[in-house]
């Protein structure tokens, strides 16, 4: 393992506690990969057309 390079001293307006808080926040809020479903029309799925069509299809299939 390689050692981390020495950190420069913090600016005068930041305390060590501030920097620790910053590190905690950044590690707790790391980016994450998220999969998003897209409709073939290019909008997020379900698009408004699908939201409109689903209940009508359910009623028709239920014999309404």
Contact map, one row per residue, 1 for C-alpha under 8 A:
1110000000000000000000000000000000000000000000000000000000000000
1111000000000000000000000000000000000000000000000000000000000000
1111100000000000000000000000000000000000000000000000000000000000
0111110000000000000000000000000000000000000000000000000000000000
0011111000000000000000000000000000000000000000000000000000000000
0001111100000000000000000000000000000000000000000000000000000000
0000111110000000000000000000000000000000000000000000000000000000
0000011111000000000000000000000000000000000000000000000000000000
0000001111100000000000000000000000000000000000000000000000000000
0000000111111111000000000000000000000000000000000000000000000000
0000000011111100000000000000000000000000000000000000000000000000
0000000001111110000000000000000000000000000000000000000000000000
0000000001111110000000000000000000000000000000000000000000000000
0000000001111111011000000000000000000000000000000000000000000000
0000000001011111111000000000000000000000000000000000000000000000
0000000001000111111100000000000000000000000000000000000000000000
0000000000000011111110000000000000000000000000000000000000000000
0000000000000111111111000000000000000000000000000000000000000000
0000000000000111111111100000000000000000000000000000000000000000
0000000000000001111111110000000000000000000000000000000000000000
0000000000000000111111111000000000000000000000000000000000000000
0000000000000000011111111100000000000000000000000000000000000000
0000000000000000001111111110000000000000000000000000000000000000
0000000000000000000111111111000000000000000000000000000000000000
0000000000000000000011111111100000000000000000000000000000000000
0000000000000000000001111111110000000000000000000000000000000000
0000000000000000000000111111110000000000000000000000000000000000
0000000000000000000000011111110000000000000000000000000000000000
0000000000000000000000001111111000000000000000000000000000000000
0000000000000000000000000111111100000000000000000000000000000000
0000000000000000000000000000111110000000000000000000000000000000
0000000000000000000000000000011111000000000000000000000000000000
0000000000000000000000000000001111100000000000000000000000000000
0000000000000000000000000000000111110000000000000000000000000000
0000000000000000000000000000000011111000000000000000000000000000
0000000000000000000000000000000001111100000100000000000000000000
0000000000000000000000000000000000111110000110000000000000000000
0000000000000000000000000000000000011111111111000000000000000000
0000000000000000000000000000000000001111111111100000000000000000
0000000000000000000000000000000000000111111000000000000000000000
0000000000000000000000000000000000000111111000000000000000000000
0000000000000000000000000000000000000111111100000000000000000000
0000000000000000000000000000000000000111111111100000000000000000
0000000000000000000000000000000000011110011111100000000000000000
0000000000000000000000000000000000001110001111100000000000000000
0000000000000000000000000000000000000110001111111110000000000000
0000000000000000000000000000000000000010001111111110000000000000
0000000000000000000000000000000000000000000001111111000000000000
0000000000000000000000000000000000000000000001111111100000000000
0000000000000000000000000000000000000000000001111111110000000000
0000000000000000000000000000000000000000000001111111111000000000
0000000000000000000000000000000000000000000000011111111100000000
0000000000000000000000000000000000000000000000001111111110000000
0000000000000000000000000000000000000000000000000111111111000000
0000000000000000000000000000000000000000000000000011111111100000
0000000000000000000000000000000000000000000000000001111111110000
0000000000000000000000000000000000000000000000000000111111111000
0000000000000000000000000000000000000000000000000000011111111100
0000000000000000000000000000000000000000000000000000001111111111
0000000000000000000000000000000000000000000000000000000111111111
0000000000000000000000000000000000000000000000000000000011111111
0000000000000000000000000000000000000000000000000000000001111111
0000000000000000000000000000000000000000000000000000000000111111
0000000000000000000000000000000000000000000000000000000000111111
